[in-house]
Amino acid sequence: MKKTYRTLAVAAGALAAASVAHAQSSVQLYGLIDMSFPTYQSHADANGNHVVGMGFGGEPWFSGSRWGLRGAEDIGGGSKIIFTLESEYVVANGKGEDLDQNQLFDRDAWVGIENPTIGKLTAGFQNTIARDAAAIYGDPYGSAALRYEEGGWTNSNNFKQMIFYAAGPTGTRTSNSIAWKKLFNNGIFASADYQFSNSTQFANGSAYQVALGYNGGPFNVSGFYNHVNHLGFTNQTWSIGGNYTFGIFRFNTGYFHYLGEQGALADRHDDAWTVSFKIAPKGALDYELGYQQMRVHDAAYTSDGFIPNANMGTPDLTTGLHNGFKETLYGSIFYHLSKRTELYLAGDYMRLHGGYTVSSTNGATNQVELTTGIRTRF
């Protein structure tokens, strides 16, 4: 009888241990601080004056500073419940990025499940999957391989507009959305998302995207299709690109084609492409260089006289249609003090051609941005 009790006790202990193991959970506080100082920007006002300051309008050159909470709970069978809450702030003045819009978590607010069979399924406020798919070729600063984690592009105003080809009705992060990602054992990566309009006008404010890619080791490729319903307009984008790493060199390139409705006006057509390099020799330094070009055909101005970003068209478009292109050359040098902290020297040169106009140049056809900075993570 004692042996039976002992056996039962051991079994009960094993079950309790298994239950505790399955119920294991973790919550992590994390963040990133990026401070660009001093910064230089030409044509900073209508008189053509330059400005030397801290950040570009307070914003750093590379990464929006943020803090967040991410958590996971093991529920057994290889599955775990996951969540992320993330908020952006400006180090130069201590203000929240979007608190004036009553949005505390303006970068992420989602919950989901991750499982080896189904992949990752999340719902809430999160990156578009098109943004994540294009991150491997959009610039040289992110991951070379497709992954479950959200990706990002650099923060610089003079060449981040290309990311809006991957945007939905609420920008490159979608509200009221559900997203699925699956990385297969053979390197194939598939993903899809849908953004609900949350209104009786079901289509207006909704979007869907699909993306497909392949992690091939030194060679990675991906592409996406994006369909957006915004302010009564239907916009579509497809894109393809990839990267190749050989030794200390990484080469990235990608192409975007955009078709946007403009109400009673003719449709707008965009063709954009990007190419960039990263050199990462042994030691503390690495180097990046990139070039991009965004061409518009039959694009209408806003009432302020500017070309709106892709998928962000407004109902006050003027009757004139314009052709032109914007080109940007950018580069940087990083000095890594540790795995978490680095110093950088960076800059870009933007030039506008034909009917392409942007608000940041205040009527000028070119602009230079230069900065040094520090970026650290916790």
N, C-alpha and C positions, 0 to 999 in steps of 0.2 A: 504493500500500500504506500509506504514511504517513497518507493521508487516511482510509483505512478504519480504521486503528488509532485515529486521532483521533476518528472518529465513534463507534467502539465505546467509547472512554474516556468521551466525553461521555454516551453512553447509560448506561454503568455508573454514572457519577457521578449522573445523574438518578435512576436506580433507587435508589441508596444514599441520596440526599437524600429521596426519597419514603418509603423505608423508615424513615429517621430521623424524618420528619415524622409518619408513622403511629404511631411508637412513642413519641411525646412523652408525657411523664407529669409529674404534679405532685403534691406532698403539701403540705398547708397546716396549720400549727398555728394554732388560733383559740380564742377564748374570750370569756366575758362575766363581769363581776364586778358584783354588785348588793349594796349594803350599806344597810340601813334602820336609821337611828339619828338621834335617839332614837325609840323606839316606845312607844305607849300602848295598853293593852288593858284594858277594863273586865271585871268578873266573871271574873277570872283564876283564882279558886279557889272552893271551896264556901262560903266565908264572904262572898263578894261583893266581895273586895278587887280593886283594880286593880294592874297591874304596869307599870313603866317600865323599858325595857331596850334591848337591841340585837337587833333582829329579833324575830319572833314565834316563840318557841321556837327562836331562832337563824335562822329562815327570813326572807328579805327579803319585802317586800310584793308586788313585781312578778315578778321572774324568778329562778329558781334559778340560782346561779352555776355556771358550767361551763367545762371546757376540752375540746378535742377535736382529732382529726386527720381531715381529709377529703382524699381523693385521687382522681385521675382519670388514666386512660391511654387515649390515642387508639389504637384498634386498626384504624382505617381504615374506609372506607365510611360515614363519619358516625357511627360507633359509638364508644363509650368505656366502659371498665370503671370503675366508681365504687365508693367505700366511705366509710363514716363510723364512727369510734369516738369516743364522747363520754361524759364522766363528770361528775357533779355533786358539788359540795362546798359547805361552809358557811363563809363568810368570817369570821363572828363567832368561830368556834372552830377553824377549819382542818381540820375533820374531813370525811371523805368522807360523802356522803349515805347510801349503802347498803352501806358496807364490812362492816357487821355481818352482811350477807346474802351475803358473798363475791361481790359483783357489782361488779367494777371499773368496767365501762362500763354504768352504770345508766340512761343516757339513750338511747344508740344503739350498736349493734354490728351493722352490716349491710354487704353487698356486693351489687352488681348491675350492670346494663347499661342504658345510655341510648342511644336511637336515634331519629332523626326519624320513622321509620315506626312502630315499636312503642311509643314513649314511654319510660317509665322502669319497669324491673322490678327489684325488690330482694328480698332474703331475709335474715332474721335477726331481731334485736331492734329494733323501730322503732315510730313512731307508728301508731296505727290510722288508716285512711284516713277514718273518720267524724270523728275529731278534727280532721284537716286540713280536711275539707270544711266543718265547722261553725265553723272559726276565723274565717271572713270575717264572721260575724254574732254570734259568741259574746261578744265584747267589742270595744271600740274601739281596742285597742292593736296589733293585728296587721295583716297585709296585707289590703287591700280586695279584691284579685283572687285567684282560685284559681291555684295554681302547683305546680311539682314539689317545691319545698322544703317541709320539714316546718313546720307552723305551731304556735303555742303560745297558751295563754290565760294570763291573769295568775296569779300565785302565791298571792294572798291566800286565807287559809282561809275567809273568810266569804262568798265567792261563787264559788270555783272548783269547788264540788261539782257544778255543772251539767254540767261536762265529763264526768262519769262516765256520762252517758247515751250517750256515744260510746266507752265502754270495752269491753274484752274481758275474758277470765278473769284476765289478769294486769295489769289496769289500763288506762290510756290508751296504754300502750306494750305491744305484743304480742310474746311470745317465740315462737320457732319459727314465724315467719310469712313468707308471701310476699305481696308487694303490687305492684299494677300501677296506673300513672297515665298518662293520655294527654290532652294538651292539643291539640285540633284547631285548624286554621287559622281556622275560623269562630267560634272562641270557646267551643265546647262542651268541657267537661272531664268525663272519665269515669274512674272508678277502682274497684278491687275488691281485697279481701285475704282471706286464709284463714289461720287460726292452727291448727296441728296440736297435738293433745293429747300426742303422743309417749308414748302408753301403749296397752295392749291394749284399754282401754275407749275406743274411738276417739272417741266423741262427747264424753265428759266432759273439760272443759278446752279444747274447741275453739270456734271462732267464725268467722263469715264476715260480711263487710260489702260493700255496694255503695254508690257515691255518684255523683251526676250534678250538673253545674252549668253555668253559662254566665257568661263574662266579657263584659259588654256595655259596657265603658268606664265611664261614670258609674254604671251599674247592674249589679250582680253578684248572682247567686242560686245557691244550691246546696241539696242535700238528701241524706239518706242513710237506708239501712235497715241495722239491726244485729241479728244473731242470735247469742246467746251461750249456751253450755252450761257451767255453772259449779256445782260442788259438787252435782251432781244436779238443778239447777234449769235451766229454759229461760227466757231473758229476751229480749225483743224491744223495739226502739226504732225509731221513725221520726221524722225531723225535717226541717224546711224553713225557710229563712231567706235573708236577703240584706242588701245595703247599697246606699245611693245617695249619691253625692257631688255637691254643688252648690256651686261656689265654694270657700270656706274651710270648709264644713260637710260632715260625713259622718254619715249616719244608718244605724243597724244594728238589725235586729230578727229574731227567730227563735222557733220553737215546737218543743217536744219532747213526744212521747207515748210512754210506757213501760208495758210489761206484763211483770210478773215473777212467776214461780211461787214459791210458798212452802211446798213440800212438801204436807202434808195440809191446810194452811190455804188459804183463798181466795186467788186471784191478787191481786197488788198492781197498782194503776193509778196512774200519775203523769201530770200535765199541767204543763208548765213553759214559761215564756216569758221572753224578755229583750228589752230595748230600750236603746239607748245612743247617745250623740252624741260627736263629736269636732269641735272648732273649732281650726283651724290657720291663723291669720293670718300675714302676712309678719312676720318677726322671729324672736326666740329662743324665744317662749312658745307653747305649745299647751295646750288644756283638754279634759278628758274628763268625762262624766257618764253614769251608767248605773243601771238598775234591773232586777231580776230577781225572779221569783216561782216557787217550786217547790211544787206541791200533790201530796199523797199521799192515796190512797184505799185503805182496807183494808191498810195497811202494818203488818207485825209488827215489834216491837222485837227487838233483840238481847238476850241475857241481861243486858247492862249497862243496858238501858232506853233505847236510842237507835235512831233510824231509820238503817239502813245505807244507804250510797250505792248508787245504781242499779248493777246488775250485780255488786255486791260482797256480796250476801246470804250469810249464814253459816248453818251447820247448827244453830246454837243459838237459832233464832228462837223467841220466846215465843208463847203461844196467843192473846194479845189482838191485835185488829186496830184500827188507829187512822187517823183522818182529821186533816188539818191542813195548814198551809203555812208556808213560810219565805220572807220577803221581805228583800231587801238593796238598799240604796241606796249607791252609791259614786261617788267623784269624785277627780280629780287635776289638778295643774298641773305641767307640765314646763318647765324652763328649759334650753335646749340650749347648752352651752358650745362644742360642736363637733359634727361629724357622728357622732362616736363616743361622746361623753360628755355626760351630762345630770344635772341636779339635779331632784328632784321633791318635791312636797308631796301627800300622798294620805290618804284615809280612807274608812271604810265604816261603815254602821249596819245591823245585822241584827236582825230581830224574828221571833220564833216564835209561831205561832198554833195553837190546838187541841192535837192530839196529836203535833205535830212537835217532836222533841227532838234535840239534838246534844251531843256530849261537850264541845265547846270552851267552852260557856257555864256549865258546872258547875251546871246546874239552873236558871239564870236564863232569862228569856224574851227577853232582848235583849243586845246587845253592841256596843260601839264600838271601832274600831281607828283610830289616827291615827299618821302617821309622816312624817318627812322622809328623804331618802336620796340616794344617788349611784349611777349605773349607767354603766359604761364597757365598751367592747369592744376586743378586740385580734385 
